Amino acid sequence: MPELESRPAAVQTVSVKARLAAAGLRHGAAQPDPPHPAPDGEHASARVAEARSRARERGDRQRQALRPVGAVFLAVVVTTSAQAHPAPGLHGAGLAVAVVLAVYAAAVATAVSVGWARRGPAAQAAVIALIGGCGVALAVLQPHGPVEIAASMGVWIAAVRLPAVPAAVAAGVLTAALAVAVGLTEQPAAQSAITAVLLCLLLAVTGQFIRRGRQSQDRTELLLAQLQDAREAEAAAAALAERSRIAGELHDVLAHSLSGLAIQLQGARKLAGREAVSEPLRAAIQRSAELTRAGLADARQAVSALRGERLPNLDQLGALVEDFRRDTGADATLRVDGTSRPLPAEASLALFRGAQEALTNITRYAPGATTAVTVSYQADRTLVSIEDHVCSTGAGPGTARPGLLADAGGGHGLTAMRERAQRAGGTARAGPTADGWLVELEVPR
């Protein structure tokens, strides 16, 4: 048996997010939804992304509710324009009125559509400019027509759709142009211009209230989602700190005690080699040393799990076989059948630990044996088999290496494999072949 040694558990530099995910403390770590990009370039949590999605849906519902209002507004403008002078016609000023009215109607219909409402500020500004320009043109062509109403529609849409500064600029330009057009075409000029300015100002203020109310609701919901995320992260960080403290205590007490015991057993084994002691006592010391070494490994694994460090999985089986081949000099191969797929953490760990135990037993009881490790991804299960072949000297395979596995020689190797596989919903089995041993580990999917 190799010399026992005591060494501290491996220390890894792991980010807090990685530790939380490995420790199973982050929500949605199993099968998270695809991350949604946040405005600042970071990945939003599922809760924040859901809040943003609800805000978009709420905005769409509000726009859908405003479409009838836009239709009524457009119907009023068209009806009033048809009754004004000159009326829409096919020649002269009437043709100009008809063209401007058609363009205005198309622009308003586009502006109140849900698809266009999702576009950026540049597209919104283009439609707003078209609506306002047509409204001012109608004010010039039809002095007694829908003068203030047509152009003020552009002011209201600008207040609702554009940010504060662009909205103020667009509303100011449209209001000024409308006031000038009204002042030049209607009498009394001052009163008509003031009426147009007051109407535009009223619609601009109303539109800003609607926009800010919607933004405030969206921001409140988003902040609540972020606050809940922050509280959960704080609780997870506190849990991780407590687990790290417990891991440190376990390492200081259990691992150090087992290390001292391992050193004492190593001395007892050497002393038994020099003294004339019975073979059963020598075997008991040997077995105690093996159990102590296994306990040290389990203690380090428990400390790593408490600290949230990444546990081995089936993806690392290739490195395990390579280390086995390099350390023992034996002929060992790894074959993968089927398409590789991710497995649950417990199942992947069970397969890796089972293969590790089987290779360790081959090192102890069949050094130099030819070993074949096979990973088979099947439709409803994943199977890992470890098979070794040795040159027989006449004894049966069950007596050639007594104690290779648990049920063969009274040890606990296969028992531990079975318990770990059962926790993952699978099975573990082993038995002798014509010239060696076969271990099979199976988990669902």
Secondary structure, 3 states (H helix, E strand, C coil): CCCCCCCCCCCCCCCHHHHHHHCCCCCCCCCCCCCEECCCCCEECHHHHHHHHHHHHHHHHHHHHHHHHHHHHHHHHHHHHHHCCCCCCCCHHHHHHHHHHHHHHHHHHHHCCHHHHCCCHHHHHHHHHHHHHHHHHHHHHCCCCCHHHHHHHHHHHHHHHCCHHHHHHHHHHHHHHHHHHHHHHCCCHHHHHHHHHHHHHHHHHHHHHHHHHHHHHHHHHHHHHHHHHHHHHHHHHHHHHHHHHHHHHHHHHHHHHHHHHHHHHHHHHHHHHHCCCCHHHHHHHHHHHHHHHHHHHHHHHHHHHHCCCCCCCHHHHHHHHHHHHHHHCCCEEEEEECCCCCCCHHHHHHHHHHHHHHHHHHHHHCCCCEEEEEEEECCCEEEEEEEEECCCCCCCHHHHCCCCCHHHHCCCHHHHHHHHHHHCCCEEEEEECCCEEEEEEEEEC
